[in-house]
Amino acid sequence: MKIAVCDDESRFRETIKNEVYAYSNMKRLDFAIDEYSCGEDLLNAIDKYDIIFMDYQMGGISGLETARIIRKKDITCVIIFLTSYTHFMQESFEVSTYRYLTKPLDVVKLHNTFDDYFEAYGNDYPLLLKIGGDTISIHTRDIVYLEADDKKCYINLVGKQYHCAKSMSLIANLLPNNIFYKTHKSFVVNFIYIDKYDSKNIYFKNGKTAHIGGAHAASFRDAYRIYAKGRKI
């Protein structure tokens, strides 16, 4: 995921960058972050970004005007405004801003913003798979688990199973890391569909079962706890 941080305060850019990387490490996500000190530099950049953190008030072209220009050529990127003042919120809706964060940075709100984004948008995208003579579109969010079959694999959906000529590791590399996890040499599971688990098995909401290998048990529990945001009763 490509992320831009556009703010005329170098210290604040560094703070944002460090906290975003900390989140990516915690959630096992792959982020690439570029920094810009003004709107002009961001607009002159060749790269297209998935998320842009933008200072609302900057020297030169303002954050709002920068966002207006961006929206003329890119309606899909997520814009998150950074501001010390909340009375600009109404204007920010003109450019379909996703959210705004106040300065100084609240790390909990930053992490919650990412959590909400991935819950709403980031975990569901199509994979095009060649199955026999057909090309099938499978959405990542619909995959319950992968099961290895030598150099091939089974892709298990809620009520359907596909036998794919590609390896489990290759398919797993195409999936969002924050909800999929390898629990065994032969299984990669989707946290969303877990009903319960014990020391050896994972039981899914559709009645299917996957195994937990001893070498993966502790790391699986830690990753699932992070996914659940530590809410354990």
N, C-alpha and C positions, 0 to 999 in steps of 0.2 A: 504494500500500500504506500503510495507516494503522498507525502504531507508537506505543506508549505507553512512556514511561520513568518508573517509579515508584520513587523513592529519596529518603530524607530528607536526603541530602547534596547541596546545590545544585551544588557543584563537580564531583561525580561525575556528576550528571545532564548537566551541560554537556559533560563528557568523552565520555560515551556518545553524546550527540546529535551532537557534531562528528564522531566516528569513523563513526557510521552514515551520516551525510550524505556523508562522504568515500567510503565504500563505494558508495553509490548513484550518486555522480558517476562513479566509476571504471567501474561496471558499466552505466551508462546506464539506471538505474532511477528511478522516481518515488516518493519516500517523503514522507509527511507525519508529523511527529513531535510528540506532545503530552507535556508534562512534568507529573508529579504528585509532591507531596512526602510524601504519605501514602496508605495504602490506602483510607481513607474517601473522599478526593477522587476516586480512581480509580473506586470503586464508584458514586459519585454522577454520574459522567460519562454523558452520553447516547450518545456515540459507541461503536461497536463496533470493536475493533482486531484486525488480523491477527496482530500480534506484540506481546507485552508483556514488557518487561524489568523485573523486579521484585526489589527488595531483599528478601532473606529476613528480615532483622531490621530493623524500623522501630519508631519510637515509636507508641503506639496499637495499632491492629490490625496483626498481623504479616503478613509477605508470604505465609506459608503459609495463614493463615486468609483473607486476601484472595483468594487463588487458589481456595480451597474454595468461596467464595461465587460467584466468577466462573464456576466450572465448573458450578454449578447452572443457569445460564442460557446458557452458551456452552461447548460442548464442542469447538469447532473452532479457537479462537484458540491460537496458540503461546505458551507461557509459558516464559521463560528467567529463571532465578533468578540474582541477583547476591549473592555472599556472600564474607566473609573467612574462612569456616570450611567445611571440606569434610565434616564429620561429619553434616551435615544432609541429605546426599544421599538417604538411604533414605526419609526422610519426604517429600521432594519428589516421589517417584514416586506418592504418593497422589493427586496432582492432575494426573497425566499431563504432568509437565513435559517439555519437549523437551530441555533441556540446562541446565547451570548454568555460570556464569563466575565466576572468583574475582577478588577485588580485591587489589591494584590491577589495572586492566584490562590484559589481554594482547590487543593489537590483532590479532595474527595469529590467535589463537583466535576472536576476534569475527568476523573475515572468514571464517574456515573454517566457523564456525557458519552464516553466511548462505549460503556456497557449498553446504554440505550440505543446507540447507533447500531452496534452489531446485532442487538436483539431484533431491531426493526429492519435493517437492510443488509448487514454485512455477512450473514450466514447462509444466504439463499441466492444461488446463481446456477445457471444450467451447465451441465456437462454433456457434451455430444459424444456418444459411444457407438462404436460399430459392433453390432450384435448380429452375426450371420450376414445377411445381405442388407440389413436395415441400419439406418442411423437413428438412434433413439436419444431423445432429450430427457435427462434425469436432473431434477433439481437437488442440490446438495442437502437441503433441509429435509428431503424425503427419505434420505438414506439412513437406515437404522444401524446397520453395521456391514463391514466387509469381512469376508472369510477367505483366506488363502487356499488355493487349490494348485499346489506345485507352482508352476510359473504363470498360472492363471488365477482368477479369483471369482467368488460369488459376490454380487452386489445385492444386498437384501433391503428391500423397501418394506413399508408397513404390510402390504398384502401381496407382494410380488417379489420374485427373485430373478436376476439376470446372471448368466454365466459369461464372463468377459474374458477375452483372450489376453488381456493385459494383466500384469502382476498386481498384487495387492499394494505393494509399496509405491508403484507408479500412480495408481488411482488415489492412494492416500495423500500423496504430495499435491494433488489438485484440490484437496478439501480444506475448509477453514480450520486451522489448528486450535482455535479456542473452544470448539465444541467436539472435535474428533480426537480420539486418543488411542494409541496402540496399547492394548492390555495383555497381549500374548503374541507369540511369533506368528500366529495364524488369525488374529482378530484385531480390527480397528473399529471402535464403537463410537456412536453418537450420544453424547451426554443427554441430549434432549429426550431420548426415548427410554432412558434407564428407569425402571420401576423400583428395583432394589438390587443389592449385591451382598455377597458374603466373601469369605476368604478365597474361594476358588471360581465362583461364577458370577456373571452379570445377567439379570433377568429383565427383559424388555417389556414394555407395555403391550406389545402385540403377542406376548406369550413365548417368544423366541429366547434363546440362551446363548451367551458367549462365555469364553473362559478367561480367567485371569492367571497369567504366568507368574511364578514366584518372583522373578527378577523385575516384574512390572508392578507388583502389588502396591508397594509404598508410594511410588511416583503416581500411580493412578489415583489413589486416595487423595493425595495432595492436589493433583490437578482438578479432580472433581470437586474438592472443597473450595478451590478458587472459583470454579465455574458457578458454584452455589453461593458465592460471595461470603463464605464462612458461616452461613446460617445453618446451624446444627442445634437441634433441640435434645 
